[in-house]
């Protein structure tokens, strides 16, 4: 059986080629043990370019199953992509990835999406593929839903097949490189212990699971030896969810004298100078903090469990250790007042991170705010997924700001002006992350 695994074009990003599609490559690591698998990473292409690649030499007609990986904001794009593929292929189309939830299946086009897989499926992906290929499916019932079985031990999974897709680049702030050559993405855990109201992660995984520390470092060493890559993004939702385990990983990296550079994402608690120094000793160069806002009213509404003071303290501790700092923020959020932008600006002027990756708040399907907007004093006025882009900047410059949310009793025009003012301030102070 021949299987195509597709990562969709991402024209809403300015540097979509920076990270390989790790989830797809994990599946490829399993499927290639039994089938002929090809990975198509179209992140840096436009849709028509991706389709032209598939049509070249009738390539897509050679496959028996076509799998498309999506996030929750790529569902309608996947529908259009599937329509185009169906014009020159009779293979069943399977959609999976973090965007496939019980709450998002209704957005899928039943005419062209034949199957969807909910949840992590490495444990039973072989069975799912065999079922799809070998069964006679009732075409009146689409999409057919398959439930993934999460792996009991992450360390039991084969390493992702990074050789099947181009490696990434420019993973550090402002495009800085610490080693020659490419970079890649790697993960030491899955899930997140937090329950932020804006995040759909609780709907994907309700607990955090860790790989064994030595096995995770084994993968790093494998990548260095086989691909010559020494720059990594640790893409855990929260690398410091267990500080003791993070310390074990750092100690193993130091003991093995691995000359690597890496970045992490984490919450501002429990970050401090001691933790920062520990990370630096093992080669960490950058920390992305889930700041969201420096307005305590917003943080409370987003259920962050942190304060504006926590945010500033974490950034300052990281900077004192020599780390690059990336403040992950949101604007146009539930709980925003006329003072929010000024509070953000004042705090950023005090702690001055390396850059700010600010997005426009979008109620992701599966998040608490999406499911119960009234509890957060918001009204979602437009559920058109194509319009729900949260990135300020894309491949063609500045993106249009999504305007499908009413915040409390505030005037929409006033909130939009605040949003634009904050974006302009970030740009004029060279803090805006355009990547």
C-alpha positions as a printed Julia matrix, in Angstrom:
435×3 Matrix{Float64}:
   0.0    0.0     0.0
   1.2    3.48   -0.9
   0.39   6.35    1.44
   0.84  10.11    0.96
   1.08  12.27    4.1
   0.49  15.96    3.45
   1.25  19.05    5.53
  -0.8   21.91    4.08
   0.5   25.26    2.76
   0.77  27.94    5.44
   0.65  31.28    3.6
  -0.43  33.06    6.79
   3.12  32.63    8.16
   6.13  34.65    7.04
   8.63  31.83    7.65
   6.54  28.65    7.27
   9.61  26.62    6.35
  11.17  27.12    9.78
   9.82  23.91   11.3
   9.27  20.43    9.82
   5.86  18.76   10.44
   6.77  16.68   13.47
   3.41  14.92   13.88
   3.44  13.73   10.27
   7.03  12.54   10.61
   6.14  10.53   13.73
   3.42   8.73   11.77
   5.85   8.18    8.91
   8.26   6.56   11.36
   5.65   3.89   12.04
   4.01   3.57    8.63
   7.27   3.13    6.72
   7.81  -0.11    8.61
   4.92  -1.64    6.64
   4.08   0.61    3.69
   5.5    2.81    0.98
   5.15   6.34    2.41
   5.92   9.76    0.97
   5.74  13.0     2.95
   4.75  16.25    1.24
   5.58  19.29    3.36
   3.92  22.15    1.51
   4.25  24.68    4.34
   6.22  27.2     2.3
   4.13  26.89   -0.87
   0.88  28.4    -2.05
  -2.01  26.01   -2.59
  -1.82  26.05   -6.38
   1.93  25.37   -6.23
   1.35  22.4    -3.93
  -1.31  20.97   -6.22
   0.95  21.43   -9.23
   3.64  19.42   -7.43
   1.15  16.63   -6.74
  -0.04  16.58  -10.34
   3.48  16.43  -11.74
   3.92  13.1   -13.51
   0.54  12.0   -12.11
   2.23  11.61   -8.73
  -0.86  11.64   -6.54
  -2.56   8.93   -8.63
   0.1    6.52   -7.42
  -1.19   6.54   -3.85
  -3.83   4.32   -2.28
  -4.53   6.57    0.72
  -3.98  10.33    1.09
  -3.59  11.71    4.61
  -3.82  15.42    5.42
  -2.69  16.84    8.77
  -4.5   19.93   10.01
  -4.78  22.4    12.85
  -8.22  23.65   13.86
  -7.88  26.77   11.69
  -6.94  24.75    8.58
 -10.15  22.76    8.23
 -11.72  24.75    5.39
  -8.36  24.93    3.64
  -8.21  21.14    3.85
 -11.7   20.98    2.33
 -10.62  23.0    -0.68
  -7.38  21.06   -1.01
  -9.28  17.76   -0.9
 -11.71  18.95   -3.59
  -8.78  19.7    -5.9
  -7.08  16.37   -5.17
 -10.3   14.45   -5.86
 -10.25  15.77   -9.42
  -7.3   13.56  -10.27
  -7.31  10.84   -7.59
  -9.84   8.26   -6.42
  -7.9    7.47   -3.23
  -9.74   7.96    0.07
  -8.74  11.15    1.87
  -8.05  10.91    5.59
  -7.78  13.99    7.81
  -6.01  13.93   11.16
  -3.93  16.07   13.46
  -4.6   18.39   16.42
  -7.39  20.15   14.51
  -9.62  17.07   14.43
 -11.83  17.24   17.5
 -15.41  16.26   18.24
 -16.25  19.97   17.96
 -14.56  20.49   14.57
 -15.76  17.52   12.52
 -18.91  19.46   11.62
 -16.77  21.89    9.59
 -15.41  19.14    7.31
 -16.76  18.78    3.78
 -18.43  15.36    3.73
 -18.27  15.25   -0.06
 -14.48  15.0    -0.19
 -13.3   14.06    3.32
 -13.77  10.3     3.54
 -12.23   9.57    6.94
 -10.99  11.47    9.97
  -8.86  10.35   12.89
  -9.45  11.88   16.32
  -6.53  12.03   18.73
  -3.04  10.57   18.81
  -3.01   7.4    16.78
   0.51   6.0    16.68
  -0.63   2.93   18.61
  -3.28   1.94   16.06
  -2.39   3.82   12.85
  -1.49   0.55   11.09
  -4.9   -0.89   11.91
  -6.65   2.3    10.78
  -4.84   2.26    7.44
  -5.59  -1.43    6.92
  -9.27  -0.87    7.73
  -9.53   2.04    5.3
  -7.79   0.11    2.54
  -9.55  -3.19    3.04
 -13.14  -2.38    3.98
 -16.13  -1.47    1.84
 -17.25   1.85    3.26
 -20.78   3.21    3.06
 -20.32   6.35    0.97
 -23.47   7.86    2.46
 -21.78   8.1     5.87
 -18.85  10.5     5.75
 -16.51  11.21    7.2
 -15.93   7.86    8.82
 -14.57   8.52   12.3
 -11.62   6.59   13.69
 -10.5    6.97   17.3
  -6.78   7.09   17.84
  -5.21   5.2    20.72
  -2.49   7.31   22.41
   0.79   5.47   23.01
   1.18   4.32   26.59
   4.91   5.11   26.57
   6.19   7.91   24.35
   9.66   6.4    24.57
   8.38   3.29   22.77
   7.78   5.25   19.55
  10.31   5.14   16.72
  12.07   8.41   16.01
  10.36  10.73   13.5
  11.49  10.19    9.89
  13.2   13.55    9.47
  14.87  12.31    6.29
  11.5   12.36    4.5
  11.02  16.15    4.69
  13.25  19.23    4.42
  14.75  20.32    7.71
  13.89  23.68    9.2
  15.73  26.96    9.63
  15.56  30.27   11.47
  14.13  28.94   14.73
  15.79  31.53   16.98
  14.73  35.1    17.6
  15.53  37.51   14.77
  16.85  34.67   12.63
  19.98  34.17   14.7
  21.98  30.97   14.12
  24.38  29.39   16.59
  25.57  26.58   14.31
  25.88  26.23   10.57
  23.24  24.28    8.71
  19.63  23.41    9.38
  17.51  23.08   12.5
  14.76  20.72   13.56
  11.94  20.24   16.03
  11.94  17.68   18.82
   9.58  16.96   21.69
  10.17  15.49   25.15
   6.56  15.46   26.35
   2.99  15.67   25.15
   0.12  17.52   26.72
  -0.04  20.39   29.17
  -0.98  20.48   32.87
  -2.65  23.89   32.47
  -6.23  24.73   31.53
  -5.98  28.15   29.89
  -9.39  29.22   28.61
  -8.11  30.19   25.15
  -6.35  26.9    24.37
  -7.77  23.81   22.67
  -5.07  21.56   24.11
  -7.29  20.23   26.94
  -9.57  18.83   24.24
  -6.64  17.01   22.65
  -4.96  15.63   25.75
  -6.14  15.88   29.35
  -2.79  15.15   30.94
   0.92  15.51   30.34
   3.12  12.53   29.49
   6.9   12.51   29.51
   9.53  10.66   27.56
  12.38   9.15   29.52
  15.14  11.74   29.82
  17.95   9.57   28.48
  15.85   8.36   25.56
  15.0   11.95   24.6
  18.68  12.88   24.6
  19.39   9.73   22.58
  17.21  11.2    19.83
  19.12  14.48   19.97
  22.39  12.57   19.64
  20.94  10.53   16.76
  19.98  13.7    14.87
  23.44  15.19   15.4
  25.19  12.05   14.15
  22.93  11.2    11.21
  21.87  14.63    9.95
  24.54  16.93   11.32
  21.88  19.17   12.88
  22.82  20.98   16.09
  19.97  23.48   16.45
  16.72  22.34   18.04
  13.38  23.67   19.06
  12.06  21.7    22.02
   8.39  21.99   21.09
   6.84  20.79   24.36
   3.82  22.85   25.37
   5.61  23.42   28.69
   9.16  22.12   28.91
   9.41  23.04   32.6
   6.24  21.23   33.66
   8.56  19.04   35.77
  11.66  21.03   36.7
  13.45  18.0    38.12
  13.05  16.13   34.84
  14.22  19.19   32.88
  17.3   19.25   35.1
  17.94  15.57   34.3
  17.81  16.33   30.57
  20.2   19.26   30.97
  22.63  17.17   33.02
  22.66  14.37   30.42
  23.33  16.86   27.61
  26.26  18.28   29.59
  27.6   14.83   30.54
  27.58  13.71   26.9
  29.24  16.97   25.86
  26.7   17.56   23.11
  27.51  20.78   21.29
  23.95  21.87   20.55
  21.8   25.0    20.75
  18.12  24.92   21.56
  15.05  26.88   22.57
  12.04  26.06   24.72
   8.54  27.3    25.47
   7.26  27.48   29.02
   5.12  29.33   31.53
   6.55  32.13   33.63
   6.02  30.05   36.75
   8.19  28.54   38.18
  10.93  30.22   36.12
  13.77  31.89   38.02
  17.48  32.69   37.71
  18.57  29.24   38.97
  16.52  27.51   36.28
  17.79  29.94   33.65
  21.43  29.18   34.54
  20.7   25.45   34.39
  19.31  25.8    30.87
  22.21  27.93   29.67
  24.8   25.4    30.86
  23.2   22.76   28.63
  23.12  24.93   25.51
  19.7   26.6    25.7
  19.78  29.93   23.87
  16.18  31.13   23.98
  13.05  30.88   26.07
   9.55  31.64   24.78
   7.28  32.66   27.64
   3.49  32.35   27.56
   2.96  35.93   28.69
  -0.35  36.69   26.92
  -0.76  40.06   28.68
   0.58  42.37   31.36
  -2.96  43.19   32.44
  -3.98  41.11   35.46
  -7.63  41.45   34.48
  -6.91  39.77   31.13
  -4.74  37.08   32.74
  -7.55  36.21   35.11
 -10.06  35.96   32.26
  -7.65  33.72   30.3
  -7.24  31.51   33.38
  -3.46  31.75   33.23
  -2.84  31.41   36.94
  -0.04  33.98   36.65
   0.32  37.73   37.2
   1.85  40.62   35.32
   4.58  40.7    37.98
   5.35  37.04   37.3
   5.72  37.87   33.61
   8.26  40.62   34.18
  10.25  38.58   36.72
  10.63  35.63   34.36
  11.81  37.76   31.44
  14.33  39.58   33.62
  15.69  36.33   35.09
  16.19  34.87   31.62
  17.92  38.0    30.34
  20.28  38.08   33.32
  21.47  34.59   32.33
  22.07  35.67   28.75
  19.04  33.97   27.2
  17.14  35.39   24.26
  13.56  36.03   25.34
  10.41  35.75   23.24
   7.23  37.1    24.84
   4.2   35.26   23.46
   1.33  37.7    23.77
  -2.29  38.22   22.71
  -4.28  41.37   22.08
  -8.01  41.94   21.54
  -8.71  39.43   24.28
 -11.54  38.78   26.7
 -11.14  41.07   29.7
  -9.34  43.79   27.72
  -9.99  47.32   28.97
  -8.96  50.74   27.71
  -5.9   50.42   29.97
  -4.59  47.07   28.67
  -2.43  48.39   25.84
  -0.78  50.98   28.07
  -0.08  48.34   30.73
   1.52  46.13   28.06
   3.68  48.95   26.73
   4.84  50.08   30.16
   5.82  46.54   31.18
   7.61  45.82   27.89
   9.6   49.03   28.23
  10.74  47.91   31.69
  11.7   44.3    30.92
  12.45  44.65   27.17
  12.35  41.06   25.79
  14.28  40.21   22.63
  11.04  40.21   20.65
   7.29  39.95   21.08
   5.28  37.35   19.17
   1.86  38.92   19.48
  -1.27  37.39   17.98
  -4.85  38.56   17.77
  -7.03  36.49   20.07
  -9.08  33.87   18.23
 -11.44  31.47   20.06
 -10.02  28.16   18.89
 -12.57  25.39   18.44
 -12.31  23.15   21.47
 -11.26  25.93   23.85
 -13.35  26.93   26.86
 -14.01  30.39   25.39
 -15.21  28.88   22.11
 -17.5   26.43   23.89
 -18.86  28.87   26.5
 -18.24  32.48   25.35
 -20.88  33.85   27.7
 -18.81  32.77   30.72
 -16.01  35.04   29.53
 -18.16  38.05   28.69
 -17.61  37.78   24.94
 -19.82  37.27   21.92
 -18.44  35.45   18.9
 -20.08  37.17   15.91
 -18.3   35.36   13.07
 -17.44  31.66   13.07
 -16.03  31.66    9.53
 -12.82  29.7    10.03
 -11.13  31.22    6.97
 -11.33  34.63    8.62
 -10.09  33.48   12.02
  -6.41  34.21   11.44
  -4.55  35.35   14.52
  -1.19  36.31   12.98
  -0.35  40.0    12.55
   2.12  39.26    9.74
   2.11  36.8     6.84
   4.01  36.03    3.65
   2.42  39.04    1.92
   3.0   41.51    4.78
   0.44  42.54    7.37
  -2.64  40.36    7.69
  -6.14  41.7     8.18
  -7.13  41.74   11.86
  -9.96  39.33   12.64
 -13.02  41.22   13.8
 -15.43  38.49   14.83
 -15.5   39.05   18.59
 -17.33  41.46   20.85
 -15.68  42.02   24.25
 -18.15  42.72   27.03
 -19.96  45.98   26.44
 -16.99  47.65   24.77
 -17.22  49.4    21.43
 -15.75  47.17   18.68
 -14.19  50.13   16.88
 -12.41  51.28   20.03
 -11.02  47.81   20.69
  -9.82  47.56   17.09
  -8.01  50.91   17.42
  -6.27  49.66   20.56
  -5.19  46.53   18.73
  -3.71  48.46   15.81
  -2.01  50.89   18.19
  -0.27  48.05   19.98
   0.87  46.5    16.7
   2.26  49.83   15.53
   4.06  50.34   18.84
   5.7   46.91   18.57
   6.83  47.71   15.03
   8.22  51.14   15.89
  10.16  49.72   18.83
  11.63  46.81   16.81
   9.93  44.24   19.01
   7.44  42.81   16.51
   8.09  39.24   15.5
   7.36  39.1    11.79
   8.27  35.42   11.54
